[in-house]
Amino acid sequence: MEQTLTAKLHILPAESDMSLLIKTMKAYSLACSYVAKYVSDHQMPLNQFKVQKETYDTCRSVFTLPSQMAVSVTRTVIASYKTIQTMQAEHPDRFRKSKRNARIIPKFTTPQVSLVWNRDYSLVKDKVTGEMLFSVNTLNGRIKVSFYSNAMDWAFAPGSKFGTAKLVYKHGKFFLYVPVTKVVPDSPVPSAVKNVVGIDRGIRFLASAYNSEGKTFLYSGRDVKRRRAHYKEVRAQLQKRRTPSSRRRLKAIGSRENRWMDDVDHCLSKALVESQADSTLFVLEDLTGIRGATERIKTKDRYISVSWAYYDLETKLMYKAARKGDTVIKVDPRYTSQTCPKCGHVEKANRDHFKHIFKCCNCGYTSNDDRIAAMNLHRMGIEYLTQAQSSDKD
C-alpha cells in the first residue's frame, strides 16, 4: 500500500541566490494572476490544453519563465479555480448570492512556484562534502541549496518517490513543500490484530486511551486550553483597535496559533501510536458534523468546543498508524460516555458532567467519564473484530 505525505523543508539558499529565488517566484505568481484573469475575461472552460495554448507564449516571453514552469502555471490556475468551485458548492452560505454562480478569480499574492520533479528540481549529492542538496530551477538556470534535514529521514529513505513541489517565501524564510510517496505495510487482517485501543478525544483530556492490557493513557489538555484562551483574549483586544498594525498582528497571531496546534497534534498522535504494540486497531468516535451541535452549547463555550482540532488529530493519527502497519476505524459516538463498560447499563444520569465522574446507577461502577468513553470504544473495537472474523469464516 502506498501513502503520500507532504514534507515541509526549510531550505537555506546562499545570500547570492535569495534574490534570484524571489524573482523567480514573483514572476511565477504574476504569470498565474495573468492566466487567471485571462480565463475569467474570456470565459474559458477549465481545460488544461485550451488554456495553455492561449497563454503559454505570453508566460514564456513576458514573464520569461522556463518551459516547464510555463506549463505548470496553467495547472496551478486551473487547480485554484476548481478548488474555489468546490468550496462554493459545499459552502454556499459563505459566498454572496450575487457571486454564488459567478466565477471568482483566484489571487496569487504570495510569492510561490511549482516545481516538477527531475525537471524543475532534483536531489543531488555534493561532490566535495557529500551533503544532500536540492537542485532548483530559476529564471537564470539551476542553483543548489541546502536544507534542514532534521526529522526528515522518513522522506529520504530508499523507495521514496517525489511529486510536484511548491516553493514559497514567508516569514522571511524559504520553504519547499514536497509530496513524498512511500510504500507502507498493509493493515493487519482482523485475525492478526494483537491490541485494541479505544481513544476518546476531548477538551479536558486531549485524548483518553484504553488498550487490551487494561492500561489507561490520559493526555491532559489543561495547558492547551489555557494557551488558546490567551490567544482568544489577545485577538479580542486587537480587534477593538481596528488599525492596520493590529490587523497585521492578528494575522501573525493566527498563523502562530495554527503552527503551535499543528505541532501539538503531531506530538500527541506520535505518542499514541508509539505507546502501543504492533498490529494495533485504534478505535475513534466518528465526529462528523460536530460543528452542527453548537446550538446545544452555551455561547461562551462555543469557541472552545467547535474550534478544537479533532479532525487534524484524527488525520495525523491515521497516517502515522498506517506507516507503522496499524489500523484506525471510526464508530458511532452515541452513548459512549453514558454506558457502563461492566454491566452495559445506559443512562444519562450515569455521568456527572461537572465533576467528570461516571457512576453506574445499576452496578455502581465508578471511574473518570473520559476513561469510560475510551473503555466503551475499546469494547466496540472488540465487537468489530468479532464480526469481521465471523464474516471471513462465512
ChimeraX attribute file (.defattr): number of C-alpha atoms within 10 A of each C-alpha:
attribute: neighborCount
match mode: 1-to-1
recipient: residues
	/A:1	11
	/A:2	11
	/A:3	13
	/A:4	17
	/A:5	14
	/A:6	15
	/A:7	18
	/A:8	16
	/A:9	18
	/A:10	17
	/A:11	18
	/A:12	18
	/A:13	19
	/A:14	12
	/A:15	8
	/A:16	8
	/A:17	15
	/A:18	14
	/A:19	12
	/A:20	17
	/A:21	25
	/A:22	19
	/A:23	17
	/A:24	24
	/A:25	22
	/A:26	20
	/A:27	21
	/A:28	26
	/A:29	23
	/A:30	21
	/A:31	27
	/A:32	28
	/A:33	19
	/A:34	19
	/A:35	24
	/A:36	24
	/A:37	17
	/A:38	16
	/A:39	21
	/A:40	17
	/A:41	10
	/A:42	8
	/A:43	10
	/A:44	12
	/A:45	11
	/A:46	16
	/A:47	11
	/A:48	14
	/A:49	11
	/A:50	12
	/A:51	21
	/A:52	18
	/A:53	11
	/A:54	14
	/A:55	19
	/A:56	20
	/A:57	15
	/A:58	15
	/A:59	26
	/A:60	17
	/A:61	11
	/A:62	10
	/A:63	19
	/A:64	18
	/A:65	23
	/A:66	18
	/A:67	14
	/A:68	15
	/A:69	26
	/A:70	23
	/A:71	20
	/A:72	20
	/A:73	27
	/A:74	26
	/A:75	20
	/A:76	16
	/A:77	26
	/A:78	22
	/A:79	15
	/A:80	18
	/A:81	20
	/A:82	13
	/A:83	13
	/A:84	16
	/A:85	17
	/A:86	12
	/A:87	13
	/A:88	20
	/A:89	13
	/A:90	10
	/A:91	11
	/A:92	14
	/A:93	10
	/A:94	10
	/A:95	13
	/A:96	11
	/A:97	10
	/A:98	7
	/A:99	11
	/A:100	16
	/A:101	13
	/A:102	12
	/A:103	14
	/A:104	15
	/A:105	17
	/A:106	19
	/A:107	14
	/A:108	18
	/A:109	11
	/A:110	13
	/A:111	19
	/A:112	26
	/A:113	27
	/A:114	23
	/A:115	24
	/A:116	19
	/A:117	16
	/A:118	13
	/A:119	14
	/A:120	21
	/A:121	20
	/A:122	16
	/A:123	16
	/A:124	14
	/A:125	13
	/A:126	13
	/A:127	8
	/A:128	6
	/A:129	7
	/A:130	9
	/A:131	11
	/A:132	17
	/A:133	18
	/A:134	21
	/A:135	19
	/A:136	21
	/A:137	21
	/A:138	22
	/A:139	17
	/A:140	13
	/A:141	10
	/A:142	13
	/A:143	17
	/A:144	20
	/A:145	17
	/A:146	17
	/A:147	17
	/A:148	11
	/A:149	13
	/A:150	8
	/A:151	7
	/A:152	12
	/A:153	9
	/A:154	11
	/A:155	20
	/A:156	16
	/A:157	10
	/A:158	9
	/A:159	11
	/A:160	15
	/A:161	16
	/A:162	22
	/A:163	17
	/A:164	17
	/A:165	21
	/A:166	16
	/A:167	22
	/A:168	18
	/A:169	17
	/A:170	10
	/A:171	7
	/A:172	6
	/A:173	12
	/A:174	19
	/A:175	20
	/A:176	22
	/A:177	19
	/A:178	22
	/A:179	19
	/A:180	20
	/A:181	17
	/A:182	21
	/A:183	13
	/A:184	16
	/A:185	15
	/A:186	14
	/A:187	20
	/A:188	16
	/A:189	13
	/A:190	19
	/A:191	11
	/A:192	11
	/A:193	16
	/A:194	13
	/A:195	19
	/A:196	26
	/A:197	30
	/A:198	30
	/A:199	28
	/A:200	27
	/A:201	23
	/A:202	17
	/A:203	16
	/A:204	17
	/A:205	17
	/A:206	24
	/A:207	24
	/A:208	25
	/A:209	27
	/A:210	26
	/A:211	22
	/A:212	16
	/A:213	9
	/A:214	10
	/A:215	10
	/A:216	16
	/A:217	15
	/A:218	16
	/A:219	16
	/A:220	15
	/A:221	14
	/A:222	12
	/A:223	10
	/A:224	17
	/A:225	16
	/A:226	11
	/A:227	12
	/A:228	16
	/A:229	14
	/A:230	12
	/A:231	15
	/A:232	15
	/A:233	11
	/A:234	14
	/A:235	18
	/A:236	12
	/A:237	12
	/A:238	16
	/A:239	13
	/A:240	9
	/A:241	11
	/A:242	10
	/A:243	11
	/A:244	9
	/A:245	10
	/A:246	16
	/A:247	15
	/A:248	11
	/A:249	16
	/A:250	19
	/A:251	11
	/A:252	12
	/A:253	16
	/A:254	14
	/A:255	12
	/A:256	13
	/A:257	14
	/A:258	12
	/A:259	11
	/A:260	13
	/A:261	18
	/A:262	16
	/A:263	12
	/A:264	16
	/A:265	21
	/A:266	17
	/A:267	13
	/A:268	18
	/A:269	23
	/A:270	15
	/A:271	13
	/A:272	20
	/A:273	21
	/A:274	13
	/A:275	10
	/A:276	16
	/A:277	13
	/A:278	16
	/A:279	20
	/A:280	24
	/A:281	28
	/A:282	27
	/A:283	27
	/A:284	24
	/A:285	20
	/A:286	15
	/A:287	15
	/A:288	11
	/A:289	7
	/A:290	11
	/A:291	12
	/A:292	9
	/A:293	11
	/A:294	14
	/A:295	9
	/A:296	8
	/A:297	12
	/A:298	10
	/A:299	9
	/A:300	8
	/A:301	10
	/A:302	16
	/A:303	15
	/A:304	14
	/A:305	18
	/A:306	15
	/A:307	9
	/A:308	18
	/A:309	19
	/A:310	19
	/A:311	13
	/A:312	15
	/A:313	21
	/A:314	19
	/A:315	15
	/A:316	18
	/A:317	23
	/A:318	18
	/A:319	19
	/A:320	18
	/A:321	26
	/A:322	20
	/A:323	20
	/A:324	18
	/A:325	18
	/A:326	24
	/A:327	24
	/A:328	20
	/A:329	14
	/A:330	15
	/A:331	14
	/A:332	13
	/A:333	16
	/A:334	10
	/A:335	13
	/A:336	21
	/A:337	26
	/A:338	23
	/A:339	23
	/A:340	28
	/A:341	20
	/A:342	13
	/A:343	12
	/A:344	13
	/A:345	14
	/A:346	17
	/A:347	15
	/A:348	12
	/A:349	12
	/A:350	22
	/A:351	23
	/A:352	14
	/A:353	11
	/A:354	6
	/A:355	9
	/A:356	13
	/A:357	17
	/A:358	25
	/A:359	20
	/A:360	24
	/A:361	16
	/A:362	13
	/A:363	12
	/A:364	13
	/A:365	14
	/A:366	15
	/A:367	15
	/A:368	15
	/A:369	22
	/A:370	24
	/A:371	25
	/A:372	28
	/A:373	28
	/A:374	29
	/A:375	30
	/A:376	26
	/A:377	31
	/A:378	28
	/A:379	19
	/A:380	20
	/A:381	24
	/A:382	20
	/A:383	12
	/A:384	16
	/A:385	18
	/A:386	13
	/A:387	12
	/A:388	14
	/A:389	14
	/A:390	11
	/A:391	9
	/A:392	10
	/A:393	6
	/A:394	5
